[in-house]
Amino acid sequence: MSIQKITRRKVVRTDIVKPASLNPLALLSKHMALFLRLLFDGRVSFWIKLVPFAVPLIYTLTPVDWAIVGPFDNIGVIVLAYFLFLQLCPRKIVKELSR
């Protein structure tokens, strides 16, 4: 059951959360800012800060090549390293810095 607030001219639904931005560039800049804040925050462990750099480096040094996928495998590894970094960072700090 949805909650509705009736105004003079229209019905406003108050239970729908609108996304802040669907613009991909705005979303990318938001994630980059969060990444940099976490990277320079002293409360995040040094070893966790190595993850976004170590994972792509290890992938680069391995002799495995995914020729079918092309350059998208490199992008996938970078995205995987970023999300692994976010998962390893303490939730409290991520929530605080993502505001």
C-alpha positions as CSV (number, residue, x, y, z in Angstrom):
1,M,0.0,0.0,0.0
2,S,1.5,3.3,-1.0
3,I,1.3,6.5,1.0
4,Q,0.0,9.4,-1.0
5,K,-0.1,13.1,-0.1
6,I,-2.9,14.9,-1.9
7,T,-2.2,18.5,-2.8
8,R,-4.5,20.9,-4.7
9,R,-3.3,20.1,-8.2
10,K,-1.7,16.7,-8.1
11,V,-1.1,13.6,-6.1
12,V,2.5,13.2,-4.9
13,R,3.8,9.8,-4.0
14,T,6.1,9.9,-1.0
15,D,7.1,6.3,-1.0
16,I,9.1,6.4,-4.2
17,V,12.8,7.2,-3.8
18,K,14.1,9.1,-6.8
19,P,17.7,8.3,-7.8
20,A,20.1,11.2,-7.3
21,S,21.4,11.0,-10.8
22,L,21.1,8.6,-13.7
23,N,23.8,10.5,-15.6
24,P,26.7,8.0,-16.1
25,L,29.4,10.7,-15.8
26,A,27.9,12.0,-12.5
27,L,27.8,8.5,-11.2
28,L,31.4,7.8,-12.3
29,S,32.6,11.1,-10.7
30,K,30.8,10.2,-7.4
31,H,32.5,6.8,-7.3
32,M,35.9,8.3,-8.1
33,A,35.5,10.8,-5.3
34,L,34.6,8.0,-2.9
35,F,37.6,6.0,-4.1
36,L,40.0,8.9,-3.5
37,R,38.5,9.7,-0.1
38,L,38.9,6.1,1.0
39,L,42.4,5.9,-0.4
40,F,43.5,8.9,1.6
41,D,41.6,8.2,4.8
42,G,43.9,7.1,7.6
43,R,41.3,4.8,9.1
44,V,41.5,2.4,6.2
45,S,44.2,-0.2,6.4
46,F,47.3,0.1,4.2
47,W,46.8,-3.5,3.0
48,I,43.2,-2.8,1.9
49,K,44.5,0.3,0.0
50,L,46.8,-2.0,-1.9
51,V,44.0,-4.1,-3.4
52,P,42.9,-1.7,-6.2
53,F,46.5,-1.6,-7.4
54,A,47.6,-5.2,-6.7
55,V,44.7,-6.9,-8.5
56,P,45.2,-5.3,-11.9
57,L,49.0,-5.6,-11.5
58,I,48.8,-9.4,-10.8
59,Y,46.4,-9.7,-13.8
60,T,48.8,-7.9,-16.0
61,L,51.7,-10.1,-15.0
62,T,49.8,-13.3,-15.6
63,P,50.2,-14.9,-19.1
64,V,46.5,-15.5,-19.5
65,D,44.9,-13.4,-22.4
66,W,41.2,-13.4,-23.0
67,A,41.4,-12.6,-26.8
68,I,37.7,-13.2,-27.3
69,V,36.7,-10.4,-24.9
70,G,39.2,-7.9,-26.2
71,P,39.9,-4.7,-24.2
72,F,36.9,-5.2,-22.1
73,D,38.6,-7.8,-19.9
74,N,41.0,-5.1,-18.7
75,I,38.1,-2.8,-17.8
76,G,36.4,-5.6,-16.0
77,V,39.5,-6.3,-13.9
78,I,39.7,-2.7,-12.9
79,V,36.0,-2.6,-11.9
80,L,36.4,-5.8,-10.0
81,A,39.4,-4.4,-8.1
82,Y,37.4,-1.3,-7.2
83,F,34.4,-3.2,-5.9
84,L,36.6,-5.6,-4.0
85,F,38.2,-2.5,-2.4
86,L,34.8,-1.2,-1.4
87,Q,33.8,-4.5,0.1
88,L,37.0,-4.7,2.1
89,C,36.7,-1.2,3.5
90,P,34.8,-0.8,6.8
91,R,31.1,-0.2,6.1
92,K,31.0,2.6,8.7
93,I,33.7,4.6,6.9
94,V,32.3,4.0,3.4
95,K,28.8,5.2,4.5
96,E,30.4,8.3,6.2
97,L,32.5,9.2,3.2
98,S,29.8,8.5,0.5
99,R,27.6,11.3,1.7
